[in-house]
């Protein structure tokens, strides 16, 4: 990402913080998340789309920041660099929501609808005869996620990979993978809740 020149927080301090995060310092990562929250909130506020809450967009910005943190050169204040990422995320999400149709209950087969209701109301494991419908339902839900989110869900939850293995395979930091996992789980829960609310409509 191209960085221009601007006054603000000393770049040396920004670089030191970023270096600590990239070196795997969990305290530095947590501190960075907190310090960037007001910056990201200012950009996201008022740009949330009809189907996106501000908190969802903020998680997406954090993910993009940490995924590209090694590209920060320090030529501008970190807050300005992050602000540009936040703007781009908001714009991309707007385009994404207008290009990918929402999954509706009417799009599901009868077997998938039954599986959705079963998963929402039962704590029992899926039986072998139900595996096909369960797999099809999961694939339909995953189809609502972005490519990187789908890959992460497959690695962590379907293949049972560890966080460390997932980080290595996706070329992402531990914190970035955790943020992505959180956002993907939250997005899938919202989709399931919406499908359940459509029942009987």
Buried (B, 14 or more C-beta within 10 A) or exposed (E): EEBEEEEEBEBEEBBEBBBBBBEEBEEBBEBBBEBBEEBBBEBBEEBBBEEBEBEBBBBBBBBBBBBBBEEBEBBBBBBBBBBBBBBBBBEEBBEEBEEEEEBEBEEBEEBBBBBBEBBEEEEEEBEEEBEEBBBBBBEBBBEBBBEBBBBBBBBBBEEEBEEEBBBEBBEBBBBBBBBBBEBBBBBBEBBBEBBBEEEEE
